[in-house]
Amino acid sequence: MQANNITFILLFIFLFSLEGNAQSYNKNKSLHPKTASNKKPGKGKTLPSDLEGEWAVNCGNGLTTFSIGKEENIISLYGNSIYINVQVEKLTDREYILKFKNIATQENWVEESLKITESDISKDKIIGKFFIKKDGKVELHWIGLYNMKKQKLDYAGKDFSLIRENRGKNPVILEKCS
């Protein structure tokens, strides 16, 4: 029970600090890995053009998004401090799976216990699935990153930004922002 209280307090502090960062983030897009990254584009199957863009629980937030592009796909794993590149693989016309590809950005000010070590995370395990709904929204079923060293899931449940922003509910319904 004590660990839950500490987690809740840390989450409250983190969310409170995000409010102050949100305005400066929107003014300075260089914080976003899509504009800050100089990495070469990854390989992958072509996705339908209507999927390309920014997806979020709340488009007004701007911090926690799932960005689907022609060359890279980025999810905010932990607020505006950890972003990961994901491989999107098509299963059917409306169903896709996600796999961890690599870390897009990870800020130095993130607590050590929250940081991820890229070599510890499986690139073979499915970390999530999403479905294109008839109304055009995306239903994301998040699983989490499989940490091979710890042999457990990291950033599962409320530890994942989009679930936390969705009031702890999984699956997460995302709307297209751009």
N, C-alpha and C positions, 0 to 999 in steps of 0.2 A: 504494500500500500504506500510506503514511503517513496519508493521509486516512481510511482504514478504521480504523486504530489510534486516531486522534483521535475518530472517531465512536463507536467501542466504549467508549472511556474516558468520553465525555460521556454515553452511554447508561447506563453503569454508575453514574455519579454521579447521574443523574436518577432511576434506579430505586431507588437507595439512599435518596435524599431522599424518595421517595414512601412508603417504609415508615414514616417518621416522620410524614408528613402524613396517612396513612390513618386513624389513630385520631382525630385532631382533625377530620378531614373528616366522619367518621361522627357525631361529636358535634355538629358545626355544619353542618347541611344548607344554610345560606345560601350556601355555596360553590357549590352545584349551581345551574346556570342555570335549571332549572325553577322553583326557589323564589326565585331572585334576580331573574329577568327580569320586567320590567314591559311587555314588548313586546306589541303587539296580536297576536291569533292570525292565523296565515297561512291562506290559502285552500288547498284541496286536496280530493281525493276522499275520501269516507268509507271508512275501513279497517274490516275486520272487528274486532269488539270483542275477540276472543281475541288479537289482535296487540297491543292496547294494554297498555303496561306497560314495565318495565325489562328489558332483555336484556343478558346479559354472558357472557363466557367463563367467569368465576368469580364467582358471585353474592356470595361473601364479600368480594370486593375492594372493591366500591362506588365505585371511582374511574373505571373505564373501562366505560362503558355505552352502549347504544343505547336511547334512550327514545322509545317510539312513543306518541303521544297523539292525542286527537281534534282538537286545535288546533295542536300543534307536535310536531316530531320532532327530537330532539337526539342527536348523536353526540359522544363525547369523542374529539377528534382527537389530542390530545397530553396524556395523563394527566389531571390535574385542572386544567390550565392553559389549554387551548384547547378550547372546545366550539363546534360549528357546528349551525345549523338546516339541516335537509335537507327537500327536497320528496320525498315518496314517491308514486310513480305505479304503479298496478296495470297489469300486462300480461296476466296470466291469473289464475285462481283461486288459484294458489300462487306466482306470480312477480311481483316488484316491482322497479322501478328507483329509484335515488336520484340526486338532483341537488342541488348546492350552492344554498342559499337565502341565507344570510347568517351572520355570526359571532354566536353567542349570547353568549359571553364569551371574553375573552382577557386573561390576567393580565399586569400590567406587569412582573413579575419574569422573564418568559420571555425567553430570549436573543433578540436582534434577528434573528439568522439563522433562527430558528424561527417568528417571527411571520408571520401572513398579512395581506395587504392585501386587503380585501374586493373592491375594484374591479378587482383583478388576476385574480380567480378567475372562470372561466366559469360561468354559471348554466344554460347550455344543454347542456353535456357531461354524460354519465352518469358519476358518480363511483363507482358500485357497483350491484350487483344482489343481491337476496336471494330465497331460496326457502323456503317453509314445507315442512319435511320431514314425512313420515308420522308420526314420533314426536312432532311438535309443536315440535321445535326449529327454529331458523332457520339456514340456511346462507348466510352473507354472503360474496359475492365482491367484494372491494374493489379498485378501480382507482386512485383517487387524485384529488386536485383538479387540474384543468387550469389552470395559471398562464399566462394569455394574454400577459403581459408577457415572461416567460421562455421561453414556448412549450415548456413541459415540465410533467410531472406533479410536484406537490408532495404530500408525505405518502402516497407509494406505498410498498408493501412494509413493512419493519420500522419506518419512520418513523411509521406509523399505530399508535395505541395498541392497538387490538384485535388486530392481527396480531402486534405485539410480545408481548402477553400470551399469545397463542396459540403461542408459541415459534417465531415467524417463519413459520408456516404460513398459507397463503391457499388455499382459503376458510377462513373462521372459523365454527365451530359455536357458536351462541349459545343459551343456555337462558333461559327466562323466570324472572325473579327476583321480580316482583311483579305 
